[in-house]
Amino acid sequence: MELTTCDCSLCVKKNALMTKVHESELEILSGAESLREYRWNTHRARHFFCGECGIYTFHRKRAAPDHFGVNIFCLDGFDHSAIPVRATEGIGMTVTGPNPRDEWPGPREAP
């Protein structure tokens, strides 16, 4: 297992520590009705938050759409202190769309 951080404009603000999980290995046992979804930029990544408390729980990854990034801080009783953390570079991912916001720092791609 490996834990990652990301330096894109969204991940920096949510300050999550994530692990990569294949879609076949993620099962939501309860609370699915409380999840809210946020998509931005390419709309390929799907970010899920709790609609009750606002905590970021997981996202379908843009670079690996058959995987989820799961926020390990949402796992009760999980000790992450001995697991290596790798910083991933998201700040340079291509920004697309007709009106990308200035705070999205990646290279621009023509719509």
DSSP file (Angstrom, degrees, kcal/mol; ACC not computed):
  #  RESIDUE AA STRUCTURE BP1 BP2  ACC     N-H-->O    O-->H-N    N-H-->O    O-->H-N    TCO  KAPPA ALPHA  PHI   PSI    X-CA   Y-CA   Z-CA
    1    1 A M              0   0    0      0, 0.0     2,-0.4     0, 0.0    18,-0.0   0.000 360.0 360.0 360.0 143.1    0.0    0.0    0.0
    2    2 A E        -     0   0    0     18,-0.2    18,-0.6    81,-0.1     2,-0.3  -0.989 360.0-147.1-132.1 142.4    1.1    3.5   -0.8
    3    3 A L  E     -Ab  19  85A   0     81,-2.2    83,-3.0    -2,-0.4     2,-0.3  -0.842  19.1-166.6-106.6 147.3   -0.4    6.8    0.4
    4    4 A T  E     -Ab  18  86A   0     14,-2.9    14,-2.7    -2,-0.3     2,-0.3  -0.942  16.1-159.9-133.9 155.0   -0.3    9.9   -1.8
    5    5 A T  E     - b   0  87A   0     81,-1.7    83,-2.4    -2,-0.3     2,-0.3  -0.807  17.0-147.6-117.1 166.6   -0.9   13.6   -1.6
    6    6 A C  E     - b   0  88A   0     10,-0.3    83,-0.2    -2,-0.3     9,-0.1  -0.994  11.5-153.7-138.3 143.7   -1.6   15.9   -4.6
    7    7 A D        +     0   0    0     81,-1.1    82,-0.1    -2,-0.3    -1,-0.0   0.159  52.5 124.9-105.2  19.2   -0.7   19.5   -5.2
    8    8 A C  S  > S-     0   0    0      1,-0.1     4,-2.3    80,-0.1     5,-0.3  -0.313  78.6-101.7 -69.9 165.1   -3.5   20.4   -7.6
    9    9 A S  H  > S+     0   0    0      1,-0.2     4,-0.7    81,-0.2    -1,-0.1   0.800 120.5  43.6 -62.1 -30.1   -5.6   23.4   -6.6
   10   10 A L  H  > S+     0   0    0      2,-0.2     4,-1.6     1,-0.1     3,-0.3   0.933 113.5  47.7 -79.8 -48.5   -8.5   21.2   -5.3
   11   11 A C  H  >>S+     0   0    0      1,-0.2     4,-1.8     2,-0.2     5,-0.6   0.859 106.3  58.0 -64.1 -36.3   -6.5   18.6   -3.4
   12   12 A V  H  <5S+     0   0    0     -4,-2.3    -1,-0.2     1,-0.2    -2,-0.2   0.898 108.8  46.7 -59.9 -38.8   -4.3   21.2   -1.6
   13   13 A K  H  <5S+     0   0    0     -4,-0.7    -1,-0.2    -3,-0.3    -2,-0.2   0.833 113.7  45.8 -75.2 -31.9   -7.5   22.8   -0.2
   14   14 A K  H  <5S-     0   0    0     -4,-1.6    -1,-0.2     2,-0.1    -2,-0.2   0.655  91.5-152.1 -87.2 -13.8   -9.0   19.5    1.0
   15   15 A N  T  <5 +     0   0    0     -4,-1.8     2,-0.2    -5,-0.2    -3,-0.1   0.857  31.7 166.2  51.5  47.0   -5.7   18.3    2.5
   16   16 A A      < -     0   0    0     -5,-0.6     2,-0.5   -10,-0.1   -10,-0.3  -0.555  36.5-143.9 -92.7 157.4   -6.5   14.6    2.1
   17   17 A L        -     0   0    0     -2,-0.2    55,-2.8   -12,-0.1    56,-0.5  -0.991  33.4-166.1-117.8 118.6   -4.1   11.6    2.3
   18   18 A M  E     -AC   4  71A   0    -14,-2.7   -14,-2.9    -2,-0.5     2,-0.4  -0.719  23.5-160.2-116.3 154.4   -5.2    9.1   -0.3
   19   19 A T  E     -AC   3  70A   0     51,-1.7    51,-2.8    -2,-0.3     2,-0.4  -0.970  30.0-118.0-124.1 147.3   -4.7    5.5   -1.2
   20   20 A K  E     - C   0  69A   0    -18,-0.6     2,-0.4    -2,-0.4    49,-0.2  -0.722  33.5-178.8 -89.8 128.9   -5.4    4.2   -4.7
   21   21 A V  E     - C   0  68A   0     47,-2.8    47,-3.3    -2,-0.4     5,-0.1  -0.994  28.1-119.6-131.2 130.3   -8.1    1.5   -4.9
   22   22 A H  E >   - C   0  67A   0     -2,-0.4     3,-2.4    45,-0.2     4,-0.4  -0.387  30.0-116.1 -65.5 146.9   -9.3   -0.4   -8.0
   23   23 A E  G >  S+     0   0    0     43,-2.7     3,-0.8     1,-0.3    -1,-0.1   0.778 115.1  60.1 -57.6 -27.7  -13.0    0.1   -8.7
   24   24 A S  G 3  S+     0   0    0     42,-0.3    -1,-0.3     1,-0.2    43,-0.1   0.635 104.1  51.7 -74.2 -12.3  -13.7   -3.6   -8.1
   25   25 A E  G <  S+     0   0    0     -3,-2.4     2,-0.6     1,-0.0    -1,-0.2   0.397  90.6  87.1-105.5   1.3  -12.4   -3.3   -4.5
   26   26 A L    <   +     0   0    0     -3,-0.8     2,-0.4    -4,-0.4    -5,-0.0  -0.905  48.7 170.7-107.7 123.0  -14.5   -0.3   -3.4
   27   27 A E        -     0   0    0     -2,-0.6     2,-0.8     0, 0.0    -3,-0.0  -0.992  26.3-143.8-131.1 125.7  -17.9   -1.0   -1.9
   28   28 A I        -     0   0    0     -2,-0.4     3,-0.1     1,-0.2     4,-0.1  -0.797  17.0-176.4 -88.7 113.9  -20.0    1.6   -0.2
   29   29 A L        -     0   0    0     -2,-0.8     2,-0.3     1,-0.3    -1,-0.2   0.799  63.4  -7.5 -84.1 -30.8  -21.8   -0.3    2.7
   30   30 A S  S    S+     0   0    0      1,-0.0    -1,-0.3     2,-0.0     0, 0.0  -0.986 110.3  44.8-160.0 158.8  -23.9    2.6    3.9
   31   31 A G    >>  +     0   0    0     -2,-0.3     3,-1.9    -3,-0.1     4,-0.5   0.509  58.3 133.7  86.1   5.8  -24.5    6.3    3.5
   32   32 A A  G >4  +     0   0    0      1,-0.3     3,-1.2     2,-0.2    -1,-0.0   0.838  69.6  62.0 -57.5 -32.6  -24.4    6.4   -0.3
   33   33 A E  G 34 S+     0   0    0      1,-0.3    -1,-0.3     3,-0.0    -2,-0.0   0.689 100.5  54.5 -68.1 -17.0  -27.6    8.6   -0.3
   34   34 A S  G <4 S+     0   0    0     -3,-1.9    17,-3.3     2,-0.0    -1,-0.3   0.551  84.3 108.6 -92.2  -9.0  -25.6   11.3    1.6
   35   35 A L  E <<  -D   50   0A   0     -3,-1.2     2,-0.4    -4,-0.5    15,-0.2  -0.436  49.9-163.7 -72.6 141.9  -22.8   11.5   -0.9
   36   36 A R  E     -D   49   0A   0     13,-3.0    13,-2.7    -2,-0.1     2,-0.4  -0.947  10.9-139.0-121.9 146.9  -22.6   14.6   -3.1
   37   37 A E  E     -D   48   0A   0     -2,-0.4     2,-0.4    11,-0.2    11,-0.2  -0.847  13.9-171.0-113.0 142.0  -20.5   14.8   -6.3
   38   38 A Y  E     -D   47   0A   0      9,-2.7     9,-2.5    -2,-0.4     2,-0.4  -0.998   5.4-179.6-130.0 130.0  -18.3   17.6   -7.6
   39   39 A R        +     0   0    0     -2,-0.4     2,-0.3     7,-0.2     7,-0.1  -0.970   8.1 167.0-125.4 144.4  -16.7   17.7  -11.1
   40   40 A W    >   +     0   0    0      5,-0.4     3,-2.3    -2,-0.4     2,-0.4  -0.934  49.7   4.9-147.4 170.0  -14.4   20.4  -12.5
   41   41 A N  T 3  S+     0   0    0     -2,-0.3    54,-0.1     1,-0.3    -2,-0.0  -0.360 136.5   7.8  56.5-107.5  -12.1   21.1  -15.4
   42   42 A T  T 3  S-     0   0    0     -2,-0.4    -1,-0.3    52,-0.2    55,-0.1   0.640  90.2-136.3 -78.6 -13.0  -12.3   18.0  -17.6
   43   43 A H  S <  S+     0   0    0     -3,-2.3    -2,-0.1     2,-0.1    -1,-0.1   0.571  76.7 110.9  66.2  11.4  -15.2   16.5  -15.6
   44   44 A R        +     0   0    0     -4,-0.3     2,-0.2     2,-0.0    -3,-0.1   0.907  62.5  66.5 -79.7 -44.5  -13.4   13.1  -15.8
   45   45 A A  S    S-     0   0    0     -5,-0.3     2,-0.5    14,-0.1    -5,-0.4  -0.561  73.5-154.3 -76.0 142.6  -12.5   12.9  -12.1
   46   46 A R  E     - E   0  60A   0     14,-1.3    14,-2.5    -2,-0.2     2,-0.5  -0.965   6.0-160.5-122.6 113.6  -15.5   12.6   -9.8
   47   47 A H  E     -DE  38  59A   0     -9,-2.5    -9,-2.7    -2,-0.5     2,-0.4  -0.812   6.1-156.5 -99.6 129.8  -15.0   13.9   -6.3
   48   48 A F  E     +DE  37  58A   0     10,-3.0     9,-2.4    -2,-0.5    10,-1.0  -0.894  13.0 177.3-113.8 136.0  -17.4   12.7   -3.6
   49   49 A F  E     -DE  36  56A   0    -13,-2.7   -13,-3.0    -2,-0.4     2,-0.5  -0.916  38.6-100.1-129.8 154.0  -18.2   14.5   -0.3
   50   50 A C  E  >  -D   35   0A   0      5,-2.4     4,-2.2    -2,-0.3   -15,-0.2  -0.665  25.0-151.7 -74.4 124.6  -20.5   13.8    2.6
   51   51 A G  T  4 S+     0   0    0    -17,-3.3    -1,-0.1    -2,-0.5   -16,-0.1   0.630  93.1  51.2 -71.4 -14.4  -23.6   15.9    2.1
   52   52 A E  T  4 S+     0   0    0    -18,-0.2    -1,-0.2     3,-0.1   -17,-0.1   0.886 130.0   9.8 -88.7 -45.3  -24.1   16.0    5.9
   53   53 A C  T  4 S-     0   0    0      2,-0.1    -2,-0.2     0, 0.0    -1,-0.0   0.573  91.9-123.9-115.3 -13.4  -20.7   17.1    7.1
   54   54 A G     <  +     0   0    0     -4,-2.2     2,-0.2     1,-0.3    -3,-0.1   0.460  54.6 150.9  86.9   0.9  -18.8   18.1    4.0
   55   55 A I        -     0   0    0     -6,-0.1    -5,-2.4     1,-0.1     2,-0.4  -0.469  50.3-119.4 -72.6 136.1  -15.9   15.8    4.4
   56   56 A Y  E     +E   49   0A   0     -7,-0.2    -7,-0.2    -2,-0.2     3,-0.1  -0.614  36.8 173.2 -71.3 126.5  -14.1   14.6    1.2
   57   57 A T  E     -     0   0A   0     -9,-2.4    14,-2.6     1,-0.4     2,-0.3   0.845  51.8 -35.0-105.2 -49.4  -14.4   10.8    1.1
   58   58 A F  E     -EF  48  70A   0    -10,-1.0   -10,-3.0    12,-0.2    -1,-0.4  -0.976  47.3-146.7-165.0 169.4  -13.0    9.6   -2.2
   59   59 A H  E     -EF  47  69A   0     10,-1.9    10,-2.9    -2,-0.3     2,-0.5  -0.997  24.9-116.7-146.8 149.7  -12.8   10.4   -5.9
   60   60 A R  E     -EF  46  68A   0    -14,-2.5   -14,-1.3    -2,-0.3     8,-0.2  -0.773  50.7-114.8 -80.7 126.4  -12.7    8.6   -9.2
   61   61 A K        -     0   0    0      6,-2.2     6,-0.2    -2,-0.5    -1,-0.1  -0.345  15.5-151.1 -74.5 141.3   -9.3    9.4  -10.6
   62   62 A R  S    S+     0   0    0      1,-0.2    -1,-0.1     2,-0.1    -2,-0.0   0.917  99.8  42.1 -70.6 -45.7   -8.7   11.4  -13.7
   63   63 A A  S    S+     0   0    0      1,-0.3    -1,-0.2     2,-0.1    -2,-0.0   0.693 130.2  27.0 -78.9 -19.2   -5.4    9.8  -14.6
   64   64 A A  S >  S-     0   0    0      3,-0.1     3,-2.3     1,-0.1    -3,-0.5  -0.634  70.7-179.3-140.3  77.1   -6.6    6.3  -13.8
   65   65 A P  T 3  S+     0   0    0      0, 0.0    -3,-0.1     0, 0.0    -2,-0.1   0.554  78.8  62.6 -66.0  -7.0  -10.4    6.3  -14.2
   66   66 A D  T 3  S+     0   0    0     -6,-0.1   -43,-2.7     2,-0.0     2,-0.3   0.277 101.8  66.5 -94.7  11.1  -10.7    2.6  -13.2
   67   67 A H  E <   -C   22   0A   0     -3,-2.3    -6,-2.2   -45,-0.3     2,-0.4  -0.891  68.7-143.7-127.7 158.0   -9.4    3.5   -9.7
   68   68 A F  E     -CF  21  60A   0    -47,-3.3   -47,-2.8    -2,-0.3     2,-0.6  -0.906  12.2-137.7-115.2 148.8  -10.6    5.6   -6.8
   69   69 A G  E     -CF  20  59A   0    -10,-2.9   -10,-1.9    -2,-0.4     2,-0.5  -0.953  26.5-158.6-100.6 117.3   -8.5    7.7   -4.5
   70   70 A V  E     -CF  19  58A   0    -51,-2.8   -51,-1.7    -2,-0.6     2,-0.8  -0.856  17.5-127.4-104.7 129.7   -9.8    7.1   -1.0
   71   71 A N  E >   -C   18   0A   0    -14,-2.6     3,-2.0    -2,-0.5   -53,-0.2  -0.634  17.9-159.8 -73.7 107.6   -9.2    9.6    1.8
   72   72 A I  G >  S+     0   0    0    -55,-2.8     3,-1.6    -2,-0.8     6,-0.2   0.686  84.1  74.5 -69.0 -16.0   -7.7    7.4    4.5
   73   73 A F  G 3  S+     0   0    0    -56,-0.5    -1,-0.3     1,-0.3   -55,-0.1   0.646  89.6  61.5 -69.1 -11.5   -8.6   10.0    7.2
   74   74 A C  G <  S+     0   0    0     -3,-2.0     2,-0.8   -17,-0.2    -1,-0.3   0.485  82.5  94.7 -88.2  -4.2  -12.2    8.7    6.8
   75   75 A L  S X  S-     0   0    0     -3,-1.6     3,-1.5    -4,-0.1     2,-0.1  -0.791  75.8-136.6 -93.5 108.4  -11.2    5.2    7.9
   76   76 A D  T 3  S+     0   0    0     -2,-0.8     3,-0.1     1,-0.2    -2,-0.1  -0.392  84.1   8.5 -64.4 134.4  -11.8    4.8   11.6
   77   77 A G  T 3  S+     0   0    0      1,-0.2     2,-0.6    -2,-0.1    -1,-0.2   0.569  89.3 140.1  75.7   9.9   -9.0    3.0   13.5
   78   78 A F    <   -     0   0    0     -3,-1.5     2,-0.8    -6,-0.2    -1,-0.2  -0.781  40.5-154.0 -91.7 120.1   -6.6    3.0   10.5
   79   79 A D        +     0   0    0     -2,-0.6     3,-0.3     1,-0.1    -3,-0.0  -0.835  19.9 171.1 -95.8 111.1   -3.0    3.8   11.6
   80   80 A H    >   +     0   0    0     -2,-0.8     3,-1.7     1,-0.2    -1,-0.1   0.393  46.8 104.6 -97.6   1.4   -1.2    5.3    8.6
   81   81 A S  T 3  S+     0   0    0      1,-0.3    -1,-0.2     3,-0.0    -2,-0.0   0.738  82.5  44.2 -62.3 -26.2    2.0    6.3   10.5
   82   82 A A  T 3  S+     0   0    0     -3,-0.3    -1,-0.3     2,-0.1    -2,-0.1   0.381  92.5  97.4 -99.1   4.4    4.2    3.4    9.1
   83   83 A I  S <  S-     0   0    0     -3,-1.7   -81,-0.1     1,-0.1    -3,-0.0  -0.804  79.1-114.5 -98.5 131.0    3.0    3.7    5.4
   84   84 A P        -     0   0    0      0, 0.0   -81,-2.2     0, 0.0     2,-0.5  -0.281  25.0-145.5 -62.4 146.0    5.2    5.7    3.0
   85   85 A V  E     -b    3   0A   0    -83,-0.2     2,-0.5   -81,-0.0   -81,-0.2  -0.962  10.3-164.1-116.4 129.5    3.7    8.9    1.5
   86   86 A R  E     -b    4   0A   0    -83,-3.0   -81,-1.7    -2,-0.5     2,-0.5  -0.949  16.3-135.0-114.2 129.5    4.4    9.9   -2.1
   87   87 A A  E     -b    5   0A   0     -2,-0.5     2,-0.3   -83,-0.2   -81,-0.2  -0.705  22.8-156.1 -80.5 127.1    3.7   13.5   -3.3
   88   88 A T  E     -b    6   0A   0    -83,-2.4   -81,-1.1    -2,-0.5     2,-0.8  -0.785  15.5-122.2-105.1 152.8    2.0   13.4   -6.7
   89   89 A E        +     0   0    0     -2,-0.3   -83,-0.1   -83,-0.2    -2,-0.0  -0.820  48.7 144.4 -98.4 106.2    2.1   16.3   -9.1
   90   90 A G    >   +     0   0    0     -2,-0.8     3,-1.7     2,-0.1   -81,-0.2   0.554  55.8  81.4-111.6 -16.6   -1.3   17.5  -10.0
   91   91 A I  T 3  S+     0   0    0      1,-0.3   -82,-0.1   -83,-0.2    -2,-0.1   0.779  93.7  49.7 -63.2 -26.8   -0.6   21.2  -10.4
   92   92 A G  T 3  S+     0   0    0     14,-0.2    -1,-0.3     2,-0.1     3,-0.1   0.371  79.4 124.3 -95.6   5.3    0.7   20.7  -13.9
   93   93 A M  S <  S-     0   0    0     -3,-1.7    13,-0.1    13,-0.1    -3,-0.1  -0.389  75.4 -90.4 -65.9 145.1   -2.2   18.6  -15.2
   94   94 A T        -     0   0    0     12,-0.2     2,-0.5     1,-0.1    14,-0.2  -0.255  35.3-142.4 -60.1 136.4   -3.7   20.1  -18.4
   95   95 A V  B     -g  108   0B   0     12,-3.1    14,-1.9    -3,-0.1     2,-0.3  -0.878  25.7-179.8 -99.7 129.3   -6.6   22.6  -17.8
   96   96 A T        +     0   0    0     -2,-0.5     3,-0.1    12,-0.2    14,-0.1  -0.758  25.5  78.5-124.2 171.5   -9.4   22.4  -20.4
   97   97 A G  S    S-     0   0    0     12,-0.3    12,-0.1    -2,-0.3   -55,-0.1  -0.253  80.0 -83.6 112.5 161.2  -12.6   24.1  -21.1
   98   98 A P  S    S+     0   0    0      0, 0.0    -1,-0.1     0, 0.0    12,-0.0   0.784 121.0  24.3 -72.7 -27.1  -13.7   27.3  -22.6
   99   99 A N  S    S-     0   0    0     -3,-0.1    -3,-0.1     2,-0.0    -2,-0.1  -0.483  76.0-175.2-137.3  65.7  -13.3   29.5  -19.4
  100  100 A P        -     0   0    0      0, 0.0     2,-0.1     0, 0.0    -3,-0.1  -0.374  32.1-111.9 -65.3 140.8  -10.8   27.9  -17.1
  101  101 A R    >   -     0   0    0      1,-0.1     3,-1.8    -2,-0.1    -2,-0.0  -0.413  18.8-121.6 -72.8 148.2  -10.4   29.7  -13.8
  102  102 A D  T 3  S+     0   0    0      1,-0.3    -1,-0.1    -2,-0.1     0, 0.0   0.800 108.9  64.2 -60.4 -31.2   -7.2   31.6  -13.1
  103  103 A E  T 3  S+     0   0    0      1,-0.1    -1,-0.3     2,-0.1   -94,-0.1   0.560  79.8  89.4 -74.7  -5.2   -6.5   29.6   -9.9
  104  104 A W    <   -     0   0    0     -3,-1.8    -9,-0.1     1,-0.1    -1,-0.1  -0.814  63.8-172.8 -88.0 101.8   -6.2   26.4  -12.0
  105  105 A P        +     0   0    0      0, 0.0    -1,-0.1     0, 0.0     3,-0.1   0.522  39.7 110.3 -83.7  -6.2   -2.5   26.6  -12.7
  106  106 A G  S    S-     0   0    0      1,-0.1   -12,-0.2   -13,-0.1   -14,-0.2  -0.079  82.2 -75.6 -66.3 168.3   -1.9   23.8  -15.2
  107  107 A P        -     0   0    0      0, 0.0   -12,-3.1     0, 0.0     2,-0.2  -0.348  54.4-113.8 -63.5 143.4   -1.1   24.3  -18.8
  108  108 A R  B     -g   95   0B   0    -14,-0.2     2,-0.4    -3,-0.1   -12,-0.2  -0.524  24.5-159.7 -83.5 145.9   -4.0   25.4  -21.0
  109  109 A E        -     0   0    0    -14,-1.9   -12,-0.3    -2,-0.2    -1,-0.0  -0.984  28.0-109.1-123.8 135.6   -5.5   23.3  -23.7
  110  110 A A              0   0    0     -2,-0.4   -13,-0.0     1,-0.2   -14,-0.0  -0.374 360.0 360.0 -62.9 138.8   -7.6   24.7  -26.5
  111  111 A P              0   0    0      0, 0.0    -1,-0.2     0, 0.0   -15,-0.0   0.488 360.0 360.0 -68.2 360.0  -11.3   23.8  -26.2
